[in-house]
């Protein structure tokens, strides 16, 4: 599992290093990637269109792509706290 793939910029050779990981795991083990970058934008995000094309070729051959659109799961506790505080403030204001 590689989470937040786009969180920090990859160094110049980062796309090549990631390709090596994907290539070595290809047809041997499952790989899960989580990223906020759409597949169409990977060449721009990772800086090397040739390496990205080869990596996507391996990833997509037997892939299931799950696109999740909605509020962040990690922000749920914060949202719950914010909602409680908002209700508390509104109950005292009225």
N, C-alpha and C positions, 0 to 999 in steps of 0.2 A: 504494500500500500504506500503510495506516494501522495501525501496530502499537501494542499496549498502549493501546487506546482508553480503557480505564477506569483506567489507572495513576494518573493525577492527576485530581482533581476539575475538571470544566469550570467556567469562570467563568459568571456569570449569562447572558451572551449566547453561551456556548460551543455550546450545542445549535443555536442559530440559525446560527452561523458554520459548523458542521459540515453542517447542512442545505444551506447555500449551496454548499458544496463538492460534496456529493452531487448536488444539483440541477443544477449546471453540468456535471457529468460524465455525468449520466443519458442513456442511449442514445448516448453519444459515445465513452466509454472504459470499460475495465474498472476496477473498484475492489475492492480486497481490504481487508477489515477484520479485525483480530485483537483479540479482547477476551475477558476472563474473565467478562463479564456476559452472562447469557442474554438472549435477545431479549425474553422476557416481562418482564424487569426493567429494560429500557432507559428506560421512562418515569420510573421512580424514580431510576435512576442519572444520567440526564441532565437531570432536573428539569422538562421541559416536554413533557407527554404529547401535545399537539397537534403540535408540531414533530417529535417522535419518530415519531408515526403517519405523518406525511407523508414523513419520511425513509425509514422502513421500507417504505412503499408503493413508493417508487422503487427501493430496494435489493432488495426481495424479488421484484419482477416477473420478473426474468430471473436470479435468484440460484441458486447452489448453496451450501447451508449445509453446512459440514463441522464437526462437533462432535468435538473431540479430548478424550478422557478418559484420564488416566494421568499418569505422572511428567513433570516439566518437562524438555524437551529441553535447556534452558540449564543445568540442574543436573547433567547427565550427567557432565561432567568432575569435578565435586565428589564425586558419588556414587562414581565409580571410585577417586578418591584415598582417600575414607573407607573403602571396602571393603579397599583394600590396607593401610591403617594398622591396621584392625581385625584383619586376618589376621596381620599382623606382631606386634601386641600379644598376640593369642591364642596364637601359636606360641611366644612367649617365656614366657607364663604357664604353659604346660603342661609 
